[in-house]
Amino acid sequence: MSKILIVEDEAAIRRVLKKIISEENDTYQVEEAEDGLEGIELIKNNDYDLVLCDIKMPKMDGVEVLEKAKKIKPETPIVMISGHGELDTAVNTMRLGAFDYISKPPDLNRLLNTVRNALDRKVLVVENKRLKKKVSKNYEMIGESESISHIKDIIEKVAATDARVLITGPNGTGKELVAHWLHEKSERAKEQMIEVNCAAIPTELIESELFGHVKGSFTGANKDRAGKFEAANGGTIFLDEIGYMSLSAQAKVLRALQENKISRVGSDKDIKVNVRVVAATNKDLNKEIEEGRFREDLYHRLAVILIKVPALNDRREDIPLLIDFFSKKISEEQGNPKKTFSDEAVQLLQKYDWTGNIRELRNIVERLIILGEKQISENDVKLFASK
């Protein structure tokens, strides 16, 4: 059922509009407001799929209603109703975010087409927003354990903000999945998430990788090159394994966080960046700080929100869900029918010591799918997944 509000000070016009709209579709729920102030109050307290708003009204004119309504409910389409002397104003309201305008007295076909189009647009806007918030299946977080549910709750609260997040946990637990969830559920999802594995980049190259360099700044710097912070501008940069970053690079990252600007290696020119920083590590950074290998001030800048991802051994109740998920995904990748696991096979896998965490579990599931029978049995697990 679509909910429509008519904001119009002339009772006769309100009646005509309501009659036309209600007769077009009996599922439309039409409400009325006799002036702009009443209209704004109703918009604040209700979720309308469409607002029809007169321009010239006492107490608060339609332009002001439009401006306030777009701040309160930006997704709600607003159609302006204009008299003959108000057409210029009606056209200007389009620049302020109005969906369309109709003239008095309203033409039946024009009115109904505008209503239908506006309602269709509202559906599309809501669906697009839902899809943006839906995390890509490539980065699903599988599990219903208390620890995973807690992480999901934190992500829901934090994703829409620009708060920096530090993700900790052993290797193979899925720290990068948490980072992707944070990005894809944020308002920055339309921009890139740039990933940097700090442990995989040689110490002498990490600064160039992060901040770029200018031609001639070091041997091999044959041309100017932008770094990862510039590439992530407007989006998110994910600094994975940040515990391996050199102290000199840490100092530059700290400056980027403090001042929202960086400088390329070999240059004194500042470059402004608007980047959300998410970091992850398998190291105990407090111990690294004590031993002088990690800056305490950088730690506090990064750890505004701290998310600890548990080892798989600490969330064994999620193993059946993970096995089912990996079995389906791997079978699809290989173009084969999904293989199932017997209850006994799953129970045996739940007892294993998963030192490699989720990454190890996925490898074992893939091995069993390749080597095991149509239904993976307890015997298959003993033969092909012995630890």
Number of C-alpha atoms within 10 A of each C-alpha: 9 14 16 22 23 25 28 27 19 12 12 10 16 19 13 13 20 20 12 14 20 15 10 12 11 11 12 16 16 19 16 20 19 17 23 26 18 16 23 20 12 17 18 14 9 12 15 23 23 24 28 25 29 31 27 19 18 13 10 16 17 28 22 15 22 27 15 15 22 17 9 14 14 13 19 24 27 28 26 25 24 23 16 10 9 14 16 10 16 25 15 13 23 16 9 12 16 23 20 19 22 20 18 11 13 17 10 11 9 12 17 16 11 16 22 13 13 21 21 13 18 17 13 12 15 13 12 12 12 12 13 17 19 13 18 13 8 9 15 15 18 16 18 14 14 12 15 18 14 12 16 18 11 15 21 15 10 17 21 16 13 17 15 20 25 25 23 22 18 18 18 19 22 22 24 19 14 24 27 23 22 27 28 25 21 21 18 22 19 12 15 16 25 17 18 20 15 22 17 12 14 13 16 11 11 22 23 22 20 24 24 23 23 18 15 13 16 12 7 8 14 12 10 15 16 17 20 21 29 23 20 21 19 19 23 28 25 26 24 24 21 22 24 21 23 19 15 13 18 22 14 18 24 19 15 21 19 11 11 16 20 24 21 23 24 15 12 9 11 11 14 15 19 16 23 24 25 28 25 27 22 19 16 11 18 14 11 15 15 11 9 11 17 22 19 15 12 17 17 12 18 22 17 12 16 15 19 18 21 18 19 24 18 13 16 19 15 18 22 17 15 19 22 17 15 20 22 16 16 19 16 12 9 10 9 11 12 18 19 18 25 13 13 14 19 20 14 15 23 18 11 14 12 19 16 17 19 20 15 15 22 18 14 19 25 18 14 22 23 15 14 19 14 13 15 21 20 18 14 18 23 13 12 15 17 10 8
